[in-house]
């Protein structure tokens, strides 16, 4: 791992996931355990989920990535909301 401490590496990866235009994710948690990195959270598409793994592998190619991020389907409402 190129970073000195797991906390520093996790913070660096979290920042990269927030700043990379492919991901732009603020809600994904990064956890490091030895030479394994776990991504946890939810995103809006499978493509975005795959990009998370790509970004981490580009920055820390020696780590094994476990992408446990779920995909939440976001759809427009099918009916109008009634306000009283």
Buried (B, 14 or more C-beta within 10 A) or exposed (E): BEBEEBEEBBEBBBEBBEEBEEBEBEEBEBBBEEEEBBBBBEBEEEEBBBBBBEBBBEBBEEBEBBBEBEEEEEEEEEEEEEEE
